[in-house]
Amino acid sequence: MLKLFIRAATCNWMASIGVVATMMSTSVPGKIKAVWMPILIFFYMGFEHSIVNMFVFSIGLLLGEYSTSGDYLI
């Protein structure tokens, strides 16, 4: 139970950092950089969340993976 509580608290903390850091930035590139790092850490820590899944899909596209819209929905 303690492990689940710590993982839940860390998930919420990383999501909150992304939102607050994005609101603090005044430029679009700054907002992108501010939200990028918490999501990347969230992913590396192995948390499952729809935001991380969307992040992984977009990283794959940036790295040259060939995917269709149907692959994304599946």
N, C-alpha and C positions, 0 to 999 in steps of 0.2 A: 504494500500500500504506500509506503514511503517513496519508493521508486516512482510510482505513478504520480504521486503528488509533486515530486520534484520535476518530473518531465512536463507535467501540465503547467507548473509555474514557469518553467523555462520557455515553453512554447508561447505563453501569453506575454512574457517579458520580451522575447524577440519580436513578436508582432507589434507590441507597443513601441519598442525602439524604432522600428521601421516607420510607423505612423508619425511619431513625434519628430524624428529626424527629418522626415519629408516636409512636415509643416514648418520647420525652422529654416529651411533653405528658401532662398528667394529666386533662384534660377532653375530652369528645367534640367540642365546637366547636373546641378547640385542635388536636385530632388532624385534623379535617377541613381546617382552615387549613394545617396543617403538610404535609399530603400534596397539597393543591391546587396550591401554587406550583411544586414540582418537576415535576409532571405537565404543568402549563400551559407551563412553559419547554421541557420535552421536546417538546411538541406544536409550539410556535412554531419550534423549531429544525429541524423537519421529520423527526424520527426516526420510524420505523415500529415499532410494538410493540402487542401486544394491549391493554395498559393504556391507551395513548393512544387506540386505537380505541374502547374502552368509554367513555373520558372524553368524546370528541367526540360519541358517541351521546347520553350523558346531558345534555351542554350543549345539544344540539339540542332535546331534550325540554323543558328548562328555558326555552328561548327560544321555545317554542310550535310547534315542528315537529310535524306529525302523522306518526307512524310506527307500524307494527305490529310484533309480535314476529317475523313473517316477514321484514320489512325488515331487522331487526337481524341475523338469521341469514344473510341473503344478503350 
